[in-house]
Amino acid sequence: MNPTKISFQTHPDRYRHWQLSIDGPIAHLAMNVQEEGGLRPDYRLKLNSYDILVDIELADAVTRLRFEHPE
């Protein structure tokens, strides 16, 4: 098995599992895990579990909210 390269650089435009919307001082972050959106193409995500890409996107969204929209 070849190791998979993981990138921790992402942007809301590239989120596959989260939808971030900001309206003034209110932010909404909705989760919608895509079964085929895992790190490896041969692994389907399940409703009760997810892989590291979901966590990377979540961390990016929380960081953006904290530093770009501190209100």
mmCIF file of the N, C-alpha and C atoms, coordinates in Angstrom:
data_MODEL
# 
_entry.id   MODEL 
# 
loop_
_atom_site.group_PDB 
_atom_site.id 
_atom_site.type_symbol 
_atom_site.label_atom_id 
_atom_site.label_alt_id 
_atom_site.label_comp_id 
_atom_site.label_asym_id 
_atom_site.label_entity_id 
_atom_site.label_seq_id 
_atom_site.pdbx_PDB_ins_code 
_atom_site.Cartn_x 
_atom_site.Cartn_y 
_atom_site.Cartn_z 
_atom_site.occupancy 
_atom_site.B_iso_or_equiv 
_atom_site.pdbx_formal_charge 
_atom_site.auth_seq_id 
_atom_site.auth_comp_id 
_atom_site.auth_asym_id 
_atom_site.auth_atom_id 
_atom_site.pdbx_PDB_model_num 
ATOM 1   N N  . MET A 1 1  ? 0.838   -1.177 0.000  1.00 0.00 ? 1  MET A N  1 
ATOM 2   C CA . MET A 1 1  ? 0.000   0.000  0.000  1.00 0.00 ? 1  MET A CA 1 
ATOM 3   C C  . MET A 1 1  ? 0.886   1.246  0.000  1.00 0.00 ? 1  MET A C  1 
ATOM 4   N N  . ASN A 1 2  ? 0.597   2.176  -0.883 1.00 0.00 ? 2  ASN A N  1 
ATOM 5   C CA . ASN A 1 2  ? 1.341   3.431  -0.942 1.00 0.00 ? 2  ASN A CA 1 
ATOM 6   C C  . ASN A 1 2  ? 0.775   4.413  0.073  1.00 0.00 ? 2  ASN A C  1 
ATOM 7   N N  . PRO A 1 3  ? 1.660   5.125  0.779  1.00 0.00 ? 3  PRO A N  1 
ATOM 8   C CA . PRO A 1 3  ? 1.153   6.123  1.719  1.00 0.00 ? 3  PRO A CA 1 
ATOM 9   C C  . PRO A 1 3  ? 0.472   7.269  0.968  1.00 0.00 ? 3  PRO A C  1 
ATOM 10  N N  . THR A 1 4  ? -0.575  7.801  1.561  1.00 0.00 ? 4  THR A N  1 
ATOM 11  C CA . THR A 1 4  ? -1.318  8.898  0.964  1.00 0.00 ? 4  THR A CA 1 
ATOM 12  C C  . THR A 1 4  ? -0.809  10.212 1.524  1.00 0.00 ? 4  THR A C  1 
ATOM 13  N N  . LYS A 1 5  ? -0.544  11.163 0.642  1.00 0.00 ? 5  LYS A N  1 
ATOM 14  C CA . LYS A 1 5  ? -0.073  12.474 1.076  1.00 0.00 ? 5  LYS A CA 1 
ATOM 15  C C  . LYS A 1 5  ? -1.266  13.274 1.604  1.00 0.00 ? 5  LYS A C  1 
ATOM 16  N N  . ILE A 1 6  ? -1.105  13.835 2.791  1.00 0.00 ? 6  ILE A N  1 
ATOM 17  C CA . ILE A 1 6  ? -2.168  14.613 3.415  1.00 0.00 ? 6  ILE A CA 1 
ATOM 18  C C  . ILE A 1 6  ? -1.782  16.081 3.391  1.00 0.00 ? 6  ILE A C  1 
ATOM 19  N N  . SER A 1 7  ? -2.687  16.913 2.892  1.00 0.00 ? 7  SER A N  1 
ATOM 20  C CA . SER A 1 7  ? -2.470  18.356 2.903  1.00 0.00 ? 7  SER A CA 1 
ATOM 21  C C  . SER A 1 7  ? -3.392  18.978 3.943  1.00 0.00 ? 7  SER A C  1 
ATOM 22  N N  . PHE A 1 8  ? -2.827  19.818 4.778  1.00 0.00 ? 8  PHE A N  1 
ATOM 23  C CA . PHE A 1 8  ? -3.612  20.506 5.790  1.00 0.00 ? 8  PHE A CA 1 
ATOM 24  C C  . PHE A 1 8  ? -4.029  21.892 5.325  1.00 0.00 ? 8  PHE A C  1 
ATOM 25  N N  . GLN A 1 9  ? -3.698  22.240 4.090  1.00 0.00 ? 9  GLN A N  1 
ATOM 26  C CA . GLN A 1 9  ? -4.081  23.523 3.504  1.00 0.00 ? 9  GLN A CA 1 
ATOM 27  C C  . GLN A 1 9  ? -5.419  23.357 2.798  1.00 0.00 ? 9  GLN A C  1 
ATOM 28  N N  . THR A 1 10 ? -6.402  24.130 3.198  1.00 0.00 ? 10 THR A N  1 
ATOM 29  C CA . THR A 1 10 ? -7.707  24.078 2.546  1.00 0.00 ? 10 THR A CA 1 
ATOM 30  C C  . THR A 1 10 ? -8.359  25.441 2.625  1.00 0.00 ? 10 THR A C  1 
ATOM 31  N N  . HIS A 1 11 ? -9.527  25.550 2.070  1.00 0.00 ? 11 HIS A N  1 
ATOM 32  C CA . HIS A 1 11 ? -10.262 26.813 1.997  1.00 0.00 ? 11 HIS A CA 1 
ATOM 33  C C  . HIS A 1 11 ? -11.748 26.464 1.932  1.00 0.00 ? 11 HIS A C  1 
ATOM 34  N N  . PRO A 1 12 ? -12.622 27.318 2.443  1.00 0.00 ? 12 PRO A N  1 
ATOM 35  C CA . PRO A 1 12 ? -14.054 27.009 2.393  1.00 0.00 ? 12 PRO A CA 1 
ATOM 36  C C  . PRO A 1 12 ? -14.569 26.662 0.994  1.00 0.00 ? 12 PRO A C  1 
ATOM 37  N N  . ASP A 1 13 ? -13.968 27.205 -0.035 1.00 0.00 ? 13 ASP A N  1 
ATOM 38  C CA . ASP A 1 13 ? -14.377 26.862 -1.405 1.00 0.00 ? 13 ASP A CA 1 
ATOM 39  C C  . ASP A 1 13 ? -14.101 25.401 -1.748 1.00 0.00 ? 13 ASP A C  1 
ATOM 40  N N  . ARG A 1 14 ? -13.185 24.764 -1.008 1.00 0.00 ? 14 ARG A N  1 
ATOM 41  C CA . ARG A 1 14 ? -12.810 23.380 -1.302 1.00 0.00 ? 14 ARG A CA 1 
ATOM 42  C C  . ARG A 1 14 ? -13.379 22.380 -0.293 1.00 0.00 ? 14 ARG A C  1 
ATOM 43  N N  . TYR A 1 15 ? -14.155 22.851 0.677  1.00 0.00 ? 15 TYR A N  1 
ATOM 44  C CA . TYR A 1 15 ? -14.742 21.932 1.653  1.00 0.00 ? 15 TYR A CA 1 
ATOM 45  C C  . TYR A 1 15 ? -15.643 20.938 0.939  1.00 0.00 ? 15 TYR A C  1 
ATOM 46  N N  . ARG A 1 16 ? -15.523 19.678 1.306  1.00 0.00 ? 16 ARG A N  1 
ATOM 47  C CA . ARG A 1 16 ? -16.388 18.633 0.750  1.00 0.00 ? 16 ARG A CA 1 
ATOM 48  C C  . ARG A 1 16 ? -17.430 18.179 1.763  1.00 0.00 ? 16 ARG A C  1 
ATOM 49  N N  . HIS A 1 17 ? -17.138 18.385 3.043  1.00 0.00 ? 17 HIS A N  1 
ATOM 50  C CA . HIS A 1 17 ? -17.981 17.829 4.097  1.00 0.00 ? 17 HIS A CA 1 
ATOM 51  C C  . HIS A 1 17 ? -18.650 18.885 4.975  1.00 0.00 ? 17 HIS A C  1 
ATOM 52  N N  . TRP A 1 18 ? -18.319 20.139 4.775  1.00 0.00 ? 18 TRP A N  1 
ATOM 53  C CA . TRP A 1 18 ? -18.851 21.220 5.601  1.00 0.00 ? 18 TRP A CA 1 
ATOM 54  C C  . TRP A 1 18 ? -19.327 22.358 4.715  1.00 0.00 ? 18 TRP A C  1 
ATOM 55  N N  . GLN A 1 19 ? -20.342 23.068 5.192  1.00 0.00 ? 19 GLN A N  1 
ATOM 56  C CA . GLN A 1 19 ? -20.783 24.283 4.515  1.00 0.00 ? 19 GLN A CA 1 
ATOM 57  C C  . GLN A 1 19 ? -20.742 25.402 5.552  1.00 0.00 ? 19 GLN A C  1 
ATOM 58  N N  . LEU A 1 20 ? -19.907 26.408 5.290  1.00 0.00 ? 20 LEU A N  1 
ATOM 59  C CA . LEU A 1 20 ? -19.742 27.541 6.187  1.00 0.00 ? 20 LEU A CA 1 
ATOM 60  C C  . LEU A 1 20 ? -20.402 28.757 5.559  1.00 0.00 ? 20 LEU A C  1 
ATOM 61  N N  . SER A 1 21 ? -21.306 29.369 6.296  1.00 0.00 ? 21 SER A N  1 
ATOM 62  C CA . SER A 1 21 ? -21.917 30.611 5.823  1.00 0.00 ? 21 SER A CA 1 
ATOM 63  C C  . SER A 1 21 ? -21.876 31.625 6.958  1.00 0.00 ? 21 SER A C  1 
ATOM 64  N N  . ILE A 1 22 ? -21.600 32.866 6.601  1.00 0.00 ? 22 ILE A N  1 
ATOM 65  C CA . ILE A 1 22 ? -21.479 33.934 7.584  1.00 0.00 ? 22 ILE A CA 1 
ATOM 66  C C  . ILE A 1 22 ? -22.406 35.064 7.163  1.00 0.00 ? 22 ILE A C  1 
ATOM 67  N N  . ASP A 1 23 ? -23.246 35.485 8.098  1.00 0.00 ? 23 ASP A N  1 
ATOM 68  C CA . ASP A 1 23 ? -24.174 36.581 7.850  1.00 0.00 ? 23 ASP A CA 1 
ATOM 69  C C  . ASP A 1 23 ? -24.039 37.559 9.008  1.00 0.00 ? 23 ASP A C  1 
ATOM 70  N N  . GLY A 1 24 ? -23.209 38.573 8.814  1.00 0.00 ? 24 GLY A N  1 
ATOM 71  C CA . GLY A 1 24 ? -22.946 39.525 9.891  1.00 0.00 ? 24 GLY A CA 1 
ATOM 72  C C  . GLY A 1 24 ? -22.281 38.830 11.064 1.00 0.00 ? 24 GLY A C  1 
ATOM 73  N N  . PRO A 1 25 ? -22.856 38.978 12.269 1.00 0.00 ? 25 PRO A N  1 
ATOM 74  C CA . PRO A 1 25 ? -22.235 38.359 13.444 1.00 0.00 ? 25 PRO A CA 1 
ATOM 75  C C  . PRO A 1 25 ? -22.624 36.889 13.643 1.00 0.00 ? 25 PRO A C  1 
ATOM 76  N N  . ILE A 1 26 ? -23.443 36.352 12.743 1.00 0.00 ? 26 ILE A N  1 
ATOM 77  C CA . ILE A 1 26 ? -23.913 34.967 12.875 1.00 0.00 ? 26 ILE A CA 1 
ATOM 78  C C  . ILE A 1 26 ? -23.227 34.079 11.838 1.00 0.00 ? 26 ILE A C  1 
ATOM 79  N N  . ALA A 1 27 ? -22.673 32.974 12.309 1.00 0.00 ? 27 ALA A N  1 
ATOM 80  C CA . ALA A 1 27 ? -22.044 31.996 11.408 1.00 0.00 ? 27 ALA A CA 1 
ATOM 81  C C  . ALA A 1 27 ? -22.775 30.663 11.550 1.00 0.00 ? 27 ALA A C  1 
ATOM 82  N N  . HIS A 1 28 ? -22.922 29.982 10.439 1.00 0.00 ? 28 HIS A N  1 
ATOM 83  C CA . HIS A 1 28 ? -23.525 28.651 10.425 1.00 0.00 ? 28 HIS A CA 1 
ATOM 84  C C  . HIS A 1 28 ? -22.514 27.688 9.814  1.00 0.00 ? 28 HIS A C  1 
ATOM 85  N N  . LEU A 1 29 ? -22.306 26.568 10.479 1.00 0.00 ? 29 LEU A N  1 
ATOM 86  C CA . LEU A 1 29 ? -21.415 25.525 9.987  1.00 0.00 ? 29 LEU A CA 1 
ATOM 87  C C  . LEU A 1 29 ? -22.217 24.230 9.965  1.00 0.00 ? 29 LEU A C  1 
ATOM 88  N N  . ALA A 1 30 ? -22.495 23.746 8.763  1.00 0.00 ? 30 ALA A N  1 
ATOM 89  C CA . ALA A 1 30 ? -23.312 22.544 8.606  1.00 0.00 ? 30 ALA A CA 1 
ATOM 90  C C  . ALA A 1 30 ? -22.455 21.393 8.100  1.00 0.00 ? 30 ALA A C  1 
ATOM 91  N N  . MET A 1 31 ? -22.637 20.227 8.706  1.00 0.00 ? 31 MET A N  1 
ATOM 92  C CA . MET A 1 31 ? -21.884 19.034 8.324  1.00 0.00 ? 31 MET A CA 1 
ATOM 93  C C  . MET A 1 31 ? -22.711 18.185 7.366  1.00 0.00 ? 31 MET A C  1 
ATOM 94  N N  . ASN A 1 32 ? -22.075 17.741 6.288  1.00 0.00 ? 32 ASN A N  1 
ATOM 95  C CA . ASN A 1 32 ? -22.718 16.853 5.320  1.00 0.00 ? 32 ASN A CA 1 
ATOM 96  C C  . ASN A 1 32 ? -21.628 15.949 4.746  1.00 0.00 ? 32 ASN A C  1 
ATOM 97  N N  . VAL A 1 33 ? -21.324 14.870 5.467  1.00 0.00 ? 33 VAL A N  1 
ATOM 98  C CA . VAL A 1 33 ? -20.232 13.979 5.072  1.00 0.00 ? 33 VAL A CA 1 
ATOM 99  C C  . VAL A 1 33 ? -20.589 13.262 3.775  1.00 0.00 ? 33 VAL A C  1 
ATOM 100 N N  . GLN A 1 34 ? -19.709 13.354 2.809  1.00 0.00 ? 34 GLN A N  1 
ATOM 101 C CA . GLN A 1 34 ? -19.877 12.691 1.515  1.00 0.00 ? 34 GLN A CA 1 
ATOM 102 C C  . GLN A 1 34 ? -19.222 11.313 1.584  1.00 0.00 ? 34 GLN A C  1 
ATOM 103 N N  . GLU A 1 35 ? -19.974 10.271 1.284  1.00 0.00 ? 35 GLU A N  1 
ATOM 104 C CA . GLU A 1 35 ? -19.450 8.899  1.377  1.00 0.00 ? 35 GLU A CA 1 
ATOM 105 C C  . GLU A 1 35 ? -18.195 8.696  0.551  1.00 0.00 ? 35 GLU A C  1 
ATOM 106 N N  . GLU A 1 36 ? -18.132 9.299  -0.617 1.00 0.00 ? 36 GLU A N  1 
ATOM 107 C CA . GLU A 1 36 ? -16.987 9.117  -1.508 1.00 0.00 ? 36 GLU A CA 1 
ATOM 108 C C  . GLU A 1 36 ? -15.910 10.175 -1.284 1.00 0.00 ? 36 GLU A C  1 
ATOM 109 N N  . GLY A 1 37 ? -15.993 10.949 -0.207 1.00 0.00 ? 37 GLY A N  1 
ATOM 110 C CA . GLY A 1 37 ? -15.066 12.051 0.011  1.00 0.00 ? 37 GLY A CA 1 
ATOM 111 C C  . GLY A 1 37 ? -13.944 11.753 0.974  1.00 0.00 ? 37 GLY A C  1 
ATOM 112 N N  . GLY A 1 38 ? -13.553 10.505 1.090  1.00 0.00 ? 38 GLY A N  1 
ATOM 113 C CA . GLY A 1 38 ? -12.493 10.141 2.014  1.00 0.00 ? 38 GLY A CA 1 
ATOM 114 C C  . GLY A 1 38 ? -11.105 10.378 1.460  1.00 0.00 ? 38 GLY A C  1 
ATOM 115 N N  . LEU A 1 39 ? -10.129 10.178 2.302  1.00 0.00 ? 39 LEU A N  1 
ATOM 116 C CA . LEU A 1 39 ? -8.737  10.358 1.918  1.00 0.00 ? 39 LEU A CA 1 
ATOM 117 C C  . LEU A 1 39 ? -8.325  9.347  0.857  1.00 0.00 ? 39 LEU A C  1 
ATOM 118 N N  . ARG A 1 40 ? -8.817  8.123  0.996  1.00 0.00 ? 40 ARG A N  1 
ATOM 119 C CA . ARG A 1 40 ? -8.501  7.069  0.024  1.00 0.00 ? 40 ARG A CA 1 
ATOM 120 C C  . ARG A 1 40 ? -9.729  6.776  -0.821 1.00 0.00 ? 40 ARG A C  1 
ATOM 121 N N  . PRO A 1 41 ? -9.559  6.608  -2.118 1.00 0.00 ? 41 PRO A N  1 
ATOM 122 C CA . PRO A 1 41 ? -10.713 6.362  -2.982 1.00 0.00 ? 41 PRO A CA 1 
ATOM 123 C C  . PRO A 1 41 ? -11.383 5.010  -2.737 1.00 0.00 ? 41 PRO A C  1 
ATOM 124 N N  . ASP A 1 42 ? -10.682 4.074  -2.108 1.00 0.00 ? 42 ASP A N  1 
ATOM 125 C CA . ASP A 1 42 ? -11.256 2.749  -1.870 1.00 0.00 ? 42 ASP A CA 1 
ATOM 126 C C  . ASP A 1 42 ? -11.968 2.643  -0.516 1.00 0.00 ? 42 ASP A C  1 
ATOM 127 N N  . TYR A 1 43 ? -12.118 3.757  0.183  1.00 0.00 ? 43 TYR A N  1 
ATOM 128 C CA . TYR A 1 43 ? -12.758 3.746  1.495  1.00 0.00 ? 43 TYR A CA 1 
ATOM 129 C C  . TYR A 1 43 ? -13.977 4.662  1.486  1.00 0.00 ? 43 TYR A C  1 
ATOM 130 N N  . ARG A 1 44 ? -15.146 4.058  1.694  1.00 0.00 ? 44 ARG A N  1 
ATOM 131 C CA . ARG A 1 44 ? -16.390 4.844  1.748  1.00 0.00 ? 44 ARG A CA 1 
ATOM 132 C C  . ARG A 1 44 ? -16.644 5.268  3.188  1.00 0.00 ? 44 ARG A C  1 
ATOM 133 N N  . LEU A 1 45 ? -16.953 6.534  3.360  1.00 0.00 ? 45 LEU A N  1 
ATOM 134 C CA . LEU A 1 45 ? -17.243 7.041  4.695  1.00 0.00 ? 45 LEU A CA 1 
ATOM 135 C C  . LEU A 1 45 ? -18.631 6.590  5.125  1.00 0.00 ? 45 LEU A C  1 
ATOM 136 N N  . LYS A 1 46 ? -18.783 6.364  6.417  1.00 0.00 ? 46 LYS A N  1 
ATOM 137 C CA . LYS A 1 46 ? -20.055 5.910  6.975  1.00 0.00 ? 46 LYS A CA 1 
ATOM 138 C C  . LYS A 1 46 ? -20.714 7.058  7.738  1.00 0.00 ? 46 LYS A C  1 
ATOM 139 N N  . LEU A 1 47 ? -21.998 6.912  8.027  1.00 0.00 ? 47 LEU A N  1 
ATOM 140 C CA . LEU A 1 47 ? -22.716 7.970  8.731  1.00 0.00 ? 47 LEU A CA 1 
ATOM 141 C C  . LEU A 1 47 ? -22.192 8.195  10.142 1.00 0.00 ? 47 LEU A C  1 
ATOM 142 N N  . ASN A 1 48 ? -21.690 7.158  10.785 1.00 0.00 ? 48 ASN A N  1 
ATOM 143 C CA . ASN A 1 48 ? -21.250 7.297  12.167 1.00 0.00 ? 48 ASN A CA 1 
ATOM 144 C C  . ASN A 1 48 ? -19.730 7.398  12.309 1.00 0.00 ? 48 ASN A C  1 
ATOM 145 N N  . SER A 1 49 ? -19.023 7.571  11.200 1.00 0.00 ? 49 SER A N  1 
ATOM 146 C CA . SER A 1 49 ? -17.574 7.735  11.274 1.00 0.00 ? 49 SER A CA 1 
ATOM 147 C C  . SER A 1 49 ? -17.111 8.570  10.093 1.00 0.00 ? 49 SER A C  1 
ATOM 148 N N  . TYR A 1 50 ? -15.963 9.127  10.228 1.00 0.00 ? 50 TYR A N  1 
ATOM 149 C CA . TYR A 1 50 ? -15.407 9.927  9.144  1.00 0.00 ? 50 TYR A CA 1 
ATOM 150 C C  . TYR A 1 50 ? -13.894 9.886  9.236  1.00 0.00 ? 50 TYR A C  1 
ATOM 151 N N  . ASP A 1 51 ? -13.215 10.413 8.224  1.00 0.00 ? 51 ASP A N  1 
ATOM 152 C CA . ASP A 1 51 ? -11.761 10.323 8.236  1.00 0.00 ? 51 ASP A CA 1 
ATOM 153 C C  . ASP A 1 51 ? -11.135 11.690 8.471  1.00 0.00 ? 51 ASP A C  1 
ATOM 154 N N  . ILE A 1 52 ? -9.841  11.755 8.368  1.00 0.00 ? 52 ILE A N  1 
ATOM 155 C CA . ILE A 1 52 ? -9.091  12.945 8.739  1.00 0.00 ? 52 ILE A CA 1 
ATOM 156 C C  . ILE A 1 52 ? -9.434  14.165 7.883  1.00 0.00 ? 52 ILE A C  1 
ATOM 157 N N  . LEU A 1 53 ? -9.882  13.983 6.659  1.00 0.00 ? 53 LEU A N  1 
ATOM 158 C CA . LEU A 1 53 ? -10.223 15.140 5.827  1.00 0.00 ? 53 LEU A CA 1 
ATOM 159 C C  . LEU A 1 53 ? -11.381 15.932 6.432  1.00 0.00 ? 53 LEU A C  1 
ATOM 160 N N  . VAL A 1 54 ? -12.315 15.255 7.074  1.00 0.00 ? 54 VAL A N  1 
ATOM 161 C CA . VAL A 1 54 ? -13.428 15.942 7.732  1.00 0.00 ? 54 VAL A CA 1 
ATOM 162 C C  . VAL A 1 54 ? -12.885 16.793 8.879  1.00 0.00 ? 54 VAL A C  1 
ATOM 163 N N  . ASP A 1 55 ? -11.949 16.244 9.644  1.00 0.00 ? 55 ASP A N  1 
ATOM 164 C CA . ASP A 1 55 ? -11.339 16.985 10.749 1.00 0.00 ? 55 ASP A CA 1 
ATOM 165 C C  . ASP A 1 55 ? -10.517 18.168 10.255 1.00 0.00 ? 55 ASP A C  1 
ATOM 166 N N  . ILE A 1 56 ? -9.792  18.001 9.159  1.00 0.00 ? 56 ILE A N  1 
ATOM 167 C CA . ILE A 1 56 ? -8.984  19.095 8.611  1.00 0.00 ? 56 ILE A CA 1 
ATOM 168 C C  . ILE A 1 56 ? -9.887  20.254 8.205  1.00 0.00 ? 56 ILE A C  1 
ATOM 169 N N  . GLU A 1 57 ? -10.990 19.950 7.544  1.00 0.00 ? 57 GLU A N  1 
ATOM 170 C CA . GLU A 1 57 ? -11.922 21.003 7.139  1.00 0.00 ? 57 GLU A CA 1 
ATOM 171 C C  . GLU A 1 57 ? -12.544 21.676 8.362  1.00 0.00 ? 57 GLU A C  1 
ATOM 172 N N  . LEU A 1 58 ? -12.910 20.901 9.374  1.00 0.00 ? 58 LEU A N  1 
ATOM 173 C CA . LEU A 1 58 ? -13.490 21.473 10.586 1.00 0.00 ? 58 LEU A CA 1 
ATOM 174 C C  . LEU A 1 58 ? -12.488 22.394 11.280 1.00 0.00 ? 58 LEU A C  1 
ATOM 175 N N  . ALA A 1 59 ? -11.253 21.957 11.406 1.00 0.00 ? 59 ALA A N  1 
ATOM 176 C CA . ALA A 1 59 ? -10.224 22.786 12.038 1.00 0.00 ? 59 ALA A CA 1 
ATOM 177 C C  . ALA A 1 59 ? -10.020 24.082 11.262 1.00 0.00 ? 59 ALA A C  1 
ATOM 178 N N  . ASP A 1 60 ? -10.034 24.009 9.943  1.00 0.00 ? 60 ASP A N  1 
ATOM 179 C CA . ASP A 1 60 ? -9.877  25.202 9.116  1.00 0.00 ? 60 ASP A CA 1 
ATOM 180 C C  . ASP A 1 60 ? -11.042 26.166 9.344  1.00 0.00 ? 60 ASP A C  1 
ATOM 181 N N  . ALA A 1 61 ? -12.261 25.649 9.369  1.00 0.00 ? 61 ALA A N  1 
ATOM 182 C CA . ALA A 1 61 ? -13.441 26.499 9.564  1.00 0.00 ? 61 ALA A CA 1 
ATOM 183 C C  . ALA A 1 61 ? -13.406 27.186 10.927 1.00 0.00 ? 61 ALA A C  1 
ATOM 184 N N  . VAL A 1 62 ? -13.075 26.443 11.975 1.00 0.00 ? 62 VAL A N  1 
ATOM 185 C CA . VAL A 1 62 ? -13.029 27.019 13.320 1.00 0.00 ? 62 VAL A CA 1 
ATOM 186 C C  . VAL A 1 62 ? -11.932 28.077 13.411 1.00 0.00 ? 62 VAL A C  1 
ATOM 187 N N  . THR A 1 63 ? -10.781 27.811 12.816 1.00 0.00 ? 63 THR A N  1 
ATOM 188 C CA . THR A 1 63 ? -9.688  28.786 12.818 1.00 0.00 ? 63 THR A CA 1 
ATOM 189 C C  . THR A 1 63 ? -10.085 30.049 12.069 1.00 0.00 ? 63 THR A C  1 
ATOM 190 N N  . ARG A 1 64 ? -10.723 29.895 10.917 1.00 0.00 ? 64 ARG A N  1 
ATOM 191 C CA . ARG A 1 64 ? -11.176 31.072 10.159 1.00 0.00 ? 64 ARG A CA 1 
ATOM 192 C C  . ARG A 1 64 ? -12.178 31.893 10.963 1.00 0.00 ? 64 ARG A C  1 
ATOM 193 N N  . LEU A 1 65 ? -13.111 31.223 11.612 1.00 0.00 ? 65 LEU A N  1 
ATOM 194 C CA . LEU A 1 65 ? -14.089 31.951 12.417 1.00 0.00 ? 65 LEU A CA 1 
ATOM 195 C C  . LEU A 1 65 ? -13.414 32.696 13.562 1.00 0.00 ? 65 LEU A C  1 
ATOM 196 N N  . ARG A 1 66 ? -12.464 32.055 14.182 1.00 0.00 ? 66 ARG A N  1 
ATOM 197 C CA . ARG A 1 66 ? -11.797 32.667 15.334 1.00 0.00 ? 66 ARG A CA 1 
ATOM 198 C C  . ARG A 1 66 ? -10.990 33.897 14.948 1.00 0.00 ? 66 ARG A C  1 
ATOM 199 N N  . PHE A 1 67 ? -10.247 33.816 13.844 1.00 0.00 ? 67 PHE A N  1 
ATOM 200 C CA . PHE A 1 67 ? -9.329  34.897 13.510 1.00 0.00 ? 67 PHE A CA 1 
ATOM 201 C C  . PHE A 1 67 ? -9.852  35.867 12.457 1.00 0.00 ? 67 PHE A C  1 
ATOM 202 N N  . GLU A 1 68 ? -10.720 35.427 11.564 1.00 0.00 ? 68 GLU A N  1 
ATOM 203 C CA . GLU A 1 68 ? -11.230 36.318 10.528 1.00 0.00 ? 68 GLU A CA 1 
ATOM 204 C C  . GLU A 1 68 ? -12.550 36.969 10.930 1.00 0.00 ? 68 GLU A C  1 
ATOM 205 N N  . HIS A 1 69 ? -13.259 36.363 11.871 1.00 0.00 ? 69 HIS A N  1 
ATOM 206 C CA . HIS A 1 69 ? -14.554 36.888 12.323 1.00 0.00 ? 69 HIS A CA 1 
ATOM 207 C C  . HIS A 1 69 ? -14.640 36.777 13.848 1.00 0.00 ? 69 HIS A C  1 
ATOM 208 N N  . PRO A 1 70 ? -13.790 37.495 14.571 1.00 0.00 ? 70 PRO A N  1 
ATOM 209 C CA . PRO A 1 70 ? -13.765 37.345 16.030 1.00 0.00 ? 70 PRO A CA 1 
ATOM 210 C C  . PRO A 1 70 ? -15.009 37.875 16.741 1.00 0.00 ? 70 PRO A C  1 
ATOM 211 N N  . GLU A 1 71 ? -15.839 38.604 16.004 1.00 0.00 ? 71 GLU A N  1 
ATOM 212 C CA . GLU A 1 71 ? -17.046 39.146 16.643 1.00 0.00 ? 71 GLU A CA 1 
ATOM 213 C C  . GLU A 1 71 ? -17.982 38.024 17.032 1.00 0.00 ? 71 GLU A C  1 
# 
